[in-house]
């Protein structure tokens, strides 16, 4: 059987053949999109938020709902965000370059849109609007999608990836107030907001003192069950004429604690060791784990280079099983964590670096492969 898809995909969003599970989450998100309910998706990194959103975007009734996806990673200022947002809305709600131009001129007066066309025949157009405080107020830009929805007599759903970038901008709270003050009154546009920094997304949407508190339906992604991963892994090996038992497929999930991207990545490293007709054994998984750790080495080294001695010691404590009571004098002395007042600073710094997170009252390492690598490098 010819398969025109990669066996396992990681590091990018997945679709179709490589999209797994999420039936209930897909159903909920699709209903929210079609009924105009704002949605906030929160989960750790590498759990498949972007893949889920893009999957559901293909499921909605395109006759009544237009979907827009915009990734605002790298936007450092309010007007960078407005330009990225407006460009995505204009391009993805229009069916042709001519309509893009019409939309830009009709809904954002005082602009001279510029379109760049790549020499590559299959490449997309690039639209540059040049929106600035001198040309448009925030309210004008934020009302663009509502105006287009009314003109087109359709609902629009705008999916904004890496939304935590808003929280990192100067005067962030004021920007959030401006966004909400416009968006909350729109009748024809709904928003799906999600991002890769769980603690920042939680701060923006779950703190009662923040503008986006109770803005929409909070969707917390659980891990995909091992049973679903086992079926996915075994079938994908079989499609490429390799074989893996259900027990060893489950072991792949267990080794990476069910983190979606890592399941795909470890499965790929196992697959890459096989030839057609081979059967996976434990040695293959052991070797694949080493390859996975080696492939992450540079990234993890970059994460720990800025850390202080106290911060490294705090990570050692967590990885060796200390998850609470860090202020206890015995724990501070054993792991050299400094004074009791230093503990809060350590937690904040490591949380902001996305190396630890709170799981209830317990502190845990965010990334299971980082924890394995750190233990191998600095403890064992």
HELIX and SHEET records of a PDB file:
HELIX    1   1 UNK A   16  UNK A   18  5                                   3    
HELIX    2   2 UNK A   23  UNK A   35  1                                  13    
HELIX    3   3 UNK A   49  UNK A   57  1                                   9    
HELIX    4   4 UNK A   78  UNK A   92  1                                  15    
HELIX    5   5 UNK A   97  UNK A  107  1                                  11    
HELIX    6   6 UNK A  138  UNK A  142  1                                   5    
HELIX    7   7 UNK A  144  UNK A  152  1                                   9    
HELIX    8   8 UNK A  163  UNK A  168  5                                   6    
HELIX    9   9 UNK A  172  UNK A  183  1                                  12    
HELIX   10  10 UNK A  198  UNK A  206  1                                   9    
HELIX   11  11 UNK A  226  UNK A  239  1                                  14    
HELIX   12  12 UNK A  246  UNK A  255  1                                  10    
HELIX   13  13 UNK A  260  UNK A  272  1                                  13    
HELIX   14  14 UNK A  282  UNK A  305  1                                  24    
HELIX   15  15 UNK A  309  UNK A  319  1                                  11    
HELIX   16  16 UNK A  329  UNK A  335  1                                   7    
HELIX   17  17 UNK A  340  UNK A  352  1                                  13    
HELIX   18  18 UNK A  368  UNK A  378  1                                  11    
SHEET    1   A 5 UNK A  65  UNK A  71  0                                        
SHEET    2   A 5 UNK A 155  UNK A 161  1                                        
SHEET    3   A 5 UNK A 189  UNK A 194  1                                        
SHEET    4   A 5 UNK A  39  UNK A  42  1                                        
SHEET    5   A 5 UNK A 217  UNK A 220  1                                        
SHEET    1   B 2 UNK A 114  UNK A 117  0                                        
SHEET    2   B 2 UNK A 125  UNK A 128 -1                                        
SHEET    1   C 2 UNK A 356  UNK A 359  0                                        
SHEET    2   C 2 UNK A 362  UNK A 365 -1                                        
END                                                                             
